């Protein structure tokens, strides 16, 4: 009987992660550019469901939601831009995992704020490094563009780095009040799946 309860609990967890991944995809399409940054850098709130999953279950659950969103996006968009999708996945993981790790160590609003700050910094620095060494050169090769080191460096300094810092701040400003409102519900969900 206990085995069957565990199986149904795991099935429910998978269904919840799939639903959060789908919600994340919908939020991914609701995006907006920032007026002073390149128009291809758009802010969206698709990491919020991944943050929820990572708080209720574990950091891995957040990674799964980010992965589901990007796999669904590839399926819906016809896989026109695998480099951008990979970059979005990596950025989401860098942002969500630190929040979840800090929250699961010490549950509370302070750990959420610390996690969001850490996640923003890790995402901003990590994506800057990845864009400089891998993502932008890959885009240049994929699109047939000549990209000098100067162009890549400028793109990172005036585009990628400020964008990821602003994105982290915007999501944090949305997520902190959301977490405060939903804290007891999140804790109830955690208790259900232990």
WOHU-V602834 format. One record per pair of residues at least 24 apart in sequence whose ideal C-beta (glycine too) atoms are under 10 Angstrom apart, sorted by the first residue. I is the first residue (numbers start at 1). J is the second residue. Records with the same first field share a line. If there is no record, write none. Layout:
I = J / J
//
This chain:
9 = 192 / 193 / 194
10 = 193
12 = 192 / 193
13 = 53 / 56 / 57 / 61 / 64 / 192 / 193
14 = 64
16 = 49 / 52 / 53 / 56 / 57 / 61 / 65 / 189 / 193
17 = 49 / 50 / 53 / 56 / 57 / 60 / 61 / 62 / 64 / 65 / 67 / 68
18 = 64 / 65 / 68 / 72
19 = 49 / 53 / 65 / 68
20 = 48 / 49 / 50 / 51 / 52 / 53 / 54 / 56 / 57 / 61 / 62 / 64 / 65 / 66 / 68 / 69
21 = 46 / 49 / 50 / 53 / 64 / 65 / 66 / 67 / 68 / 69 / 70 / 71 / 72
22 = 49 / 65 / 68 / 69 / 72
23 = 48 / 49 / 50 / 52 / 65 / 68 / 69
24 = 48 / 49 / 50 / 51 / 52 / 53 / 65 / 66 / 68 / 69 / 70 / 72 / 73 / 92
25 = 49 / 65 / 68 / 69 / 70 / 71 / 72 / 73 / 75 / 76
26 = 69 / 72
27 = 69
28 = 69 / 70 / 72 / 73 / 76 / 88 / 92
29 = 73 / 76 / 77
32 = 170
33 = 163
34 = 162 / 163 / 166 / 167 / 170
36 = 158 / 162 / 166
37 = 158 / 159 / 160 / 162 / 163 / 166
38 = 155 / 158 / 159 / 160 / 163
40 = 81 / 84 / 139 / 159 / 163
41 = 155 / 159 / 160 / 162 / 163 / 164 / 166 / 167
42 = 163 / 167
43 = 163 / 166 / 167 / 168 / 169 / 170 / 171
44 = 88 / 167 / 170 / 171
45 = 167 / 170 / 171 / 174 / 175
46 = 70 / 73 / 88 / 92 / 171
47 = 88 / 91 / 92 / 93 / 95 / 96 / 99 / 119 / 123 / 167 / 168 / 171 / 174 / 175
48 = 96 / 171 / 174 / 175 / 178 / 179
49 = 96
50 = 92 / 93 / 95 / 96 / 97 / 99 / 100
51 = 92 / 95 / 96 / 99 / 100 / 103 / 112 / 115 / 116 / 119 / 171 / 172 / 175 / 178 / 179
52 = 96 / 175 / 178 / 179 / 182 / 185 / 186 / 189
53 = 96 / 100 / 189
54 = 96 / 97 / 98 / 99 / 100 / 101 / 103 / 104 / 115
55 = 96 / 99 / 100 / 103 / 104 / 107 / 112 / 115 / 175 / 179 / 182 / 183 / 186 / 187 / 189 / 190
56 = 100 / 185 / 186 / 187 / 188 / 189 / 190 / 192 / 193
57 = 100 / 104 / 189 / 190 / 193
58 = 97 / 100 / 101 / 104 / 193
59 = 93 / 96 / 97 / 98 / 99 / 100 / 101 / 103 / 104
60 = 97 / 100
61 = 96 / 100 / 193
62 = 92 / 93 / 95 / 96 / 97 / 99 / 100 / 101
63 = 89 / 92 / 93 / 96 / 97 / 100
65 = 92 / 96
66 = 90 / 91 / 92 / 93 / 94 / 95 / 96 / 97
67 = 92 / 93
81 = 139 / 142 / 143
82 = 138 / 142
83 = 134 / 135 / 136 / 138 / 139 / 141 / 142 / 143
84 = 135 / 139 / 142
86 = 130 / 134 / 135 / 138
87 = 127 / 130 / 131 / 134 / 135 / 136 / 138 / 139 / 160
88 = 127
90 = 123 / 126 / 127 / 130 / 134 / 135
91 = 122 / 123 / 124 / 126 / 127 / 130 / 131 / 135 / 160 / 163 / 164 / 167 / 168
92 = 119 / 123
93 = 119 / 122 / 123 / 126
94 = 118 / 119 / 120 / 121 / 122 / 123 / 124 / 125 / 126 / 127 / 130 / 164 / 168
95 = 119 / 120 / 121 / 122 / 123 / 124 / 126 / 127 / 164 / 167 / 168 / 171 / 172
96 = 123 / 171
97 = 122 / 123
98 = 122 / 123
99 = 171 / 172 / 175 / 179
103 = 179 / 186
104 = 190
107 = 183 / 186 / 187 / 190
108 = 179 / 183
109 = 176 / 179 / 180 / 183
112 = 172 / 175 / 176 / 179 / 180 / 183
113 = 172 / 175 / 176 / 179
115 = 172 / 175
116 = 168 / 169 / 171 / 172 / 173 / 175 / 176 / 179
117 = 168 / 169 / 172
118 = 168
119 = 168 / 171 / 172
120 = 164 / 165 / 166 / 167 / 168 / 169 / 170 / 171 / 172
121 = 164 / 165 / 168
122 = 164 / 168
123 = 164 / 165 / 167 / 168 / 171
124 = 160 / 161 / 162 / 163 / 164 / 165 / 166 / 167 / 168
125 = 161 / 164 / 165
126 = 164
127 = 156 / 160 / 161 / 163 / 164 / 167
128 = 155 / 156 / 157 / 159 / 160 / 161 / 162 / 163 / 164 / 165
129 = 156 / 160
130 = 156 / 160
131 = 155 / 156 / 159 / 160 / 161 / 164
132 = 156 / 157 / 160 / 161
135 = 160
136 = 160
//
